[in-house]
Amino acid sequence: MVLTGAWNAEFIDEQYQQWKSDPSKVSRDWQFFFQGFELASARESEVVLVCDEDQVSRQSQVEALTHRYRDLGHLLACLDPLAACPTD
């Protein structure tokens, strides 16, 4: 797959049409490219997420607690290496 300069849309479209008619007509690189292209463009059925409200609430509380530790923890940390840290 040798392309010089910018991608040429007409060339890619021509390769794609050849691949759709007979995959062996294009190089192995283009075969892999278009297989991935087809895979990515295939639509799956919609996924329905079922969430337990209690689990969502607990996860939210854990995230809020983690945020508080990160937000306020630097105020309680002993960051001065030359001063003695308070032990209260």
GROMACS elastic network, one bead per residue, 0.5 to 0.9 nm:
[ bonds ]
;  ai    aj funct       b0    kb
    1    27     6  0.73403   500
    1    28     6  0.86487   500
    1    29     6  0.61857   500
    1    30     6  0.69932   500
    3     6     6  0.76915   500
    3     7     6  0.70656   500
    3     8     6  0.82564   500
    4     7     6  0.78372   500
    5     8     6  0.84899   500
    7    10     6  0.89661   500
    7    11     6  0.82265   500
    7    12     6  0.78419   500
    8    11     6  0.53502   500
    8    12     6  0.63500   500
    8    13     6  0.86793   500
    9    12     6  0.51437   500
    9    13     6  0.60319   500
    9    14     6  0.84891   500
   10    13     6  0.50578   500
   10    14     6  0.60382   500
   10    15     6  0.85751   500
   11    14     6  0.50517   500
   11    15     6  0.61907   500
   11    16     6  0.85588   500
   12    15     6  0.50545   500
   12    16     6  0.60689   500
   12    17     6  0.86266   500
   13    17     6  0.61624   500
   13    18     6  0.85923   500
   14    17     6  0.51984   500
   14    18     6  0.62673   500
   14    19     6  0.85895   500
   15    18     6  0.51024   500
   15    19     6  0.60687   500
   15    20     6  0.86123   500
   15    25     6  0.86031   500
   15    26     6  0.66569   500
   15    30     6  0.76033   500
   16    20     6  0.61093   500
   16    21     6  0.86716   500
   16    23     6  0.89618   500
   16    26     6  0.85422   500
   16    30     6  0.82307   500
   16    31     6  0.89561   500
   16    34     6  0.70036   500
   17    20     6  0.50907   500
   17    21     6  0.63390   500
   17    22     6  0.86241   500
   18    21     6  0.52402   500
   18    22     6  0.60578   500
   18    23     6  0.69828   500
   18    24     6  0.87212   500
   18    25     6  0.62628   500
   18    26     6  0.68153   500
   19    22     6  0.50815   500
   19    24     6  0.71046   500
   19    25     6  0.63360   500
   19    26     6  0.60375   500
   19    30     6  0.80748   500
   19    31     6  0.70172   500
   19    34     6  0.76607   500
   20    23     6  0.62663   500
   20    34     6  0.88993   500
   21    25     6  0.83487   500
   22    25     6  0.57072   500
   22    26     6  0.80509   500
   23    26     6  0.60708   500
   23    27     6  0.84669   500
   23    28     6  0.88093   500
   23    30     6  0.88419   500
   23    31     6  0.63547   500
   24    27     6  0.72118   500
   24    28     6  0.79784   500
   24    31     6  0.78616   500
   26    29     6  0.81370   500
   26    30     6  0.61682   500
   26    31     6  0.65356   500
   27    30     6  0.53949   500
   27    31     6  0.63270   500
   27    32     6  0.89182   500
   28    32     6  0.63588   500
   28    33     6  0.86149   500
   29    32     6  0.53180   500
   29    33     6  0.62154   500
   29    34     6  0.87494   500
   30    34     6  0.60401   500
   30    35     6  0.83725   500
   31    34     6  0.53399   500
   31    35     6  0.60510   500
   31    36     6  0.86000   500
   32    35     6  0.50845   500
   32    36     6  0.62054   500
   32    37     6  0.85080   500
   33    36     6  0.52998   500
   33    37     6  0.61647   500
   33    38     6  0.87711   500
   34    38     6  0.60165   500
   34    39     6  0.83662   500
   35    38     6  0.51805   500
   35    39     6  0.61306   500
   35    40     6  0.86058   500
   36    40     6  0.60459   500
   36    41     6  0.85186   500
   37    40     6  0.52224   500
   37    41     6  0.61743   500
   37    42     6  0.86330   500
   38    41     6  0.51812   500
   38    42     6  0.60724   500
   39    42     6  0.53515   500
   39    43     6  0.86493   500
   40    43     6  0.79847   500
   43    46     6  0.86049   500
   44    47     6  0.82303   500
   51    54     6  0.86670   500
   51    55     6  0.75096   500
   51    56     6  0.70275   500
   52    55     6  0.52789   500
   52    56     6  0.62789   500
   52    57     6  0.86880   500
   53    56     6  0.50427   500
   53    57     6  0.61002   500
   53    58     6  0.86385   500
   54    57     6  0.50845   500
   54    58     6  0.62078   500
   54    59     6  0.86118   500
   55    58     6  0.51591   500
   55    59     6  0.61280   500
   55    60     6  0.85502   500
   56    59     6  0.51536   500
   56    60     6  0.61458   500
   56    61     6  0.86793   500
   57    60     6  0.50965   500
   57    61     6  0.62871   500
   57    62     6  0.87815   500
   58    61     6  0.50469   500
   58    62     6  0.62750   500
   58    63     6  0.86783   500
   59    62     6  0.51106   500
   59    63     6  0.62243   500
   59    64     6  0.86036   500
   60    63     6  0.51430   500
   60    64     6  0.61355   500
   60    65     6  0.86561   500
   61    64     6  0.50342   500
   61    65     6  0.61744   500
   61    66     6  0.86069   500
   62    65     6  0.51433   500
   62    66     6  0.61848   500
   62    67     6  0.85914   500
   63    66     6  0.50762   500
   63    67     6  0.61361   500
   63    68     6  0.86705   500
   64    67     6  0.50599   500
   64    68     6  0.62526   500
   64    69     6  0.87916   500
   65    68     6  0.50780   500
   65    69     6  0.63371   500
   65    70     6  0.87067   500
   66    69     6  0.52213   500
   66    70     6  0.63073   500
   66    71     6  0.85551   500
   67    70     6  0.51244   500
   67    71     6  0.59130   500
   67    72     6  0.84772   500
   68    72     6  0.58522   500
   68    73     6  0.76235   500
   69    72     6  0.54643   500
   69    73     6  0.50505   500
   69    74     6  0.84675   500
   70    73     6  0.54006   500
   70    74     6  0.73031   500
   71    74     6  0.71703   500
   71    75     6  0.85444   500
   72    75     6  0.56090   500
   72    76     6  0.72414   500
   73    76     6  0.54443   500
   73    77     6  0.62244   500
   74    77     6  0.50971   500
   74    78     6  0.81932   500
   74    79     6  0.82243   500
   75    78     6  0.83330   500
   76    79     6  0.89551   500
   77    85     6  0.87921   500
   78    81     6  0.78774   500
   78    83     6  0.85804   500
   78    84     6  0.83712   500
   78    85     6  0.57340   500
   78    86     6  0.78767   500
   79    83     6  0.87252   500
   79    85     6  0.85207   500
   80    83     6  0.56004   500
   80    84     6  0.79739   500
   80    85     6  0.80554   500
   81    84     6  0.77420   500
   81    85     6  0.86817   500
